[in-house]
């Protein structure tokens, strides 16, 4: 991150490839160093610069005046001035940003000794960290878009999950007078079986409380036996307890589960690369 901020300190707007080469020149990377590649064929230095640009952008040290182009800002200059080495701890101290960690209980918070992990475990850890980063970015992007965009996103997700079927229909309700219903998915051609959706954008540390869930249940009265309440935030214990005991079947999806489902069903994300892992074919040697 330090060489990136150094080369960007002149205030020039650059794209990723320009930053990559300028940073490599800044640290006098040799031609031999630049030929070192990952198994995917991508130069290792370009991969590392890409991750560093992403980290600096998410922390607010770099700005994006337009798609695919970056420029340093006052926060980035202050970071470099105060901490010339620019470690992740330095970024957190100056900007308050901390890289997301996987919340799965099987993933350690910090890997003290990567040598203790076998290659398959290293790959698994890497994928979990990539997903944690992407999930944090998905929530950030969703919060910058309009409520209508978010409502359409959750409807698209449910359709991708198989709700609606080949002959069903899915739609976002009118922006006004929706009675607490943001989306309707018909599970059959005639609409006899419907899924009702409420989608609310909340900050990650804000909770949807019991009254909001009660209001959603009330909006379903006489229309359906159940529905899905989706938020970018979280649900309070009271909200979850109510959803468990109320006769109406209510599924609660918080920001963590929402982004996990978006990754799983390809909503708002795309596959960057695939890696084939090989092992010995025992049958061949029989």
Protein Blocks (a to p, Z undefined) as FASTA:
>chain_A
ZZmmmmmmnopacdfklmmmmmmmmnopafklmmpccfkopafklmmmmmmmmmmmmnop
accfbghiacddfklmmmmmmmmnopaklmmmmnopacdddfbfklcfbafblmlpcfkl
mmmmmmmmmmmmmmmmmmmmmmmmcfklmmmmmmmmmmmnopaijmlccddddfbhnlop
abdcdfbfnopaccddddddddfkbccdfklmmmmmmmmgokagbdcdddfbdcdfklmm
mmmmpmbacddddfklmmmmmmmnopoiacfbdcddddddfklmZZ
